[in-house]
Amino acid sequence: MIYESVCREARAISSASLARPLDPQTWAQTLAERRRRWREMLGLEPLPERTPLEVTITGVLERSDYVVEKLHFQCVPQAYIAGNLYRPRKVKGRLPTVLYLCGHTKGKVAPGYQAFPRWFAQHGYVALVLDTIEQGECQGTHHGTYHLGRWDWMSRGYTPAGTEVWAAMRALDYLETRADVDAERMGVTGL
């Protein structure tokens, strides 16, 4: 009975959410509250402390027209996020930058997650591709609720989506510190 009620409520909210776009004034007036609610749904309200990233470059692969920096950083202490940073071999000034996020695959080793960031680097961008937690080189358990019966996670404020969003936010923090990145020209994409 409760489950059906929650499902009906979710359907009603979803069906009305895009029924009519907000006018520009309402959009601007409600932006802060909508962002706060979004962070709350992700378990990121308030935002965690931005602790030192402790970025470590573990290797560099030099190709004819691009370079790959293999790295990891800590989105929170002791939570390591692995990534590959692609950049042009010859960098002149600050470059537009793309954060490339992996979906639920083998992580950044999947062919598409190598080809697209490489293309960006070959065309004058910096591109950072991250492994998702529990995929590739990142350790963790996202499937604990239904695989391990950890139904308490949500009530404790943990959501896998929130963890991934926080990792992406911290990746953007790292990118802003790089001399080859133009922080005014950054985007996010992925599969």
N, C-alpha and C positions, 0 to 999 in steps of 0.2 A: 504494500500500500504506500509506504513512504517512498520507495524507489519510483513507482509510477508517478507520484506527485512531483518529485524532483525532475523526472524526465519531462513532464508536461511543462513545468516552469522553464526548464532549459530550452525546450522547443519554442515557447512563447518569446523568450528573450532573443533567441537566435533569429526567429522570423521577423521580429520588429527592428533588429539592430541596423539593417541596411534598407529599411523601408523608405526612408527619406533622409537624404544627406542634410547635415546641419548647415545653417547659413553661416557665413564667415564670422559674424559677430558672436554667435552662440559657440562656434568652434573655438574661438579665441578665449571666450569667457570660461569655458568648461575644460580647457586643455589640461590645466594643472590637476584638477580632480580626476579626470579620466586617466591620466598617467599614474596618479597615486593608486587608483583602483587596479590598474593593470599590474603595477608592482606588487600590490597586495595579493592578487590572484596567483602571481608567480612565487610568492613567498619571499619577496624582496623589499618588503615595506616594514621597517625602514631598510634602506640599502645597507648591505654589510660594509664593514670598514674596508677602505682601500689600503690594504697592507702592502709591503714591498713585494714586487713581482718576482724578484730573484731570477731574472731571465738568464738562461744558460744556452749558449750556442754549442751544440755537440758535434757539429761537422759542417763543412761547406763543400758543395759540389759545383765546380766551375765548368760551364758549357760554353760553346762558341759565342752565343749572344745573350745568355742569361746565367744567373747564379742562383743556387738554392742554399739557403741557410737552414739547417735542421736545428730546431730549438725546443725548449720547453720553458714554461713559467708557472708560477703558483698563483692561481686566482684567489685562493685563500691559503694560509699556511698549510703546507703538506698536501695540498690538492694540486697535482701537476697536470698541466694541459700541454700536449705535444702539438707541434705545428711545423710546417715547412714554409719559409718565406722565400718567395720568388721575386727577383728584381733584375733589371737589365744589367748586363755585364758592365756597361759604361753608364754611370749615373751622372747627370748634369743637373744639379740643383734639386729642389724638392719635387717629388713626383706624386701624381694622383695615386690613390691607394684603394685596394679592394680587400675586404675581409671576406674570405670564401669559406662558408660553413658546410660541413658534410651532413648528409642525412643519415639514415639508419642503414649503413652498408658496412664494409670492412674498414671504413675510415679513409684517411687521406691516401692510402695505398691503392684505392680503386682507380682504374684508368682515368675516368672523368675528372677526378679530383687532382690529378697531376696535369692533365692536358689544359684545362681552363686556366689555372694560375700561371702555367708556363706561357700560354698565349698572352695573358696580360703583361707578363714581364717582357716578352718579345716585342710588345707594342708600347713600351714606355711607362708601365705601371709597376708599383710594388704590390704584391698580392700575398696575403698570409692565409694559408689553409690550415684549419684546426681539426684534430680528431675529436669526435664526440666522446663523452664519458662512456665507458664500457666498450668502446670500439677502438680498433687500432692500438696505439700505445698507451691510451689513457685507462687507468684502472678505476674501477668503481662499479656500482650496481644501480642501474636505472630501473630494472625490472623487478625490484624487490617487493613491490606491493602484491603483484599476483603470482610471482614465482616463489617468493619466500614468505608470503603471508604478512608482510610488514605494512598492514593497513593503517598503522598509527602515523606513518610518515606525513600525510597531508595535515593531520591535526597538529603536528609539531612544526609545520611551516615549511617542510621540504617538498619541493616538486622537481622532477627531472628537468622540466622546461625552464624553471627558474635557475637551476644550476647551469644549464647551457647558456641562458641569456647572460648570467653573471660572467661566465667564462668569456663570452664574446665582448662584453663591456670592458673587461680587463685586457683583452687582446687589443681593443681600440686604444686603451690607456697606453699600452706598450708602444703601439705604432706611432702615437703622438710624440714619443720621446726620440724617435729615430731622425737623424739628420737628413735622410733621403726621402722622408714622407712629408707631404703637404697636408697638414691636419685640416685645412679648409676644403680639401677635395678628397673626401673619403666616402666609400660606399660599402654596402654589404650585399652579398648574393650567395648563391649556392644551389644545391639540388635538394 
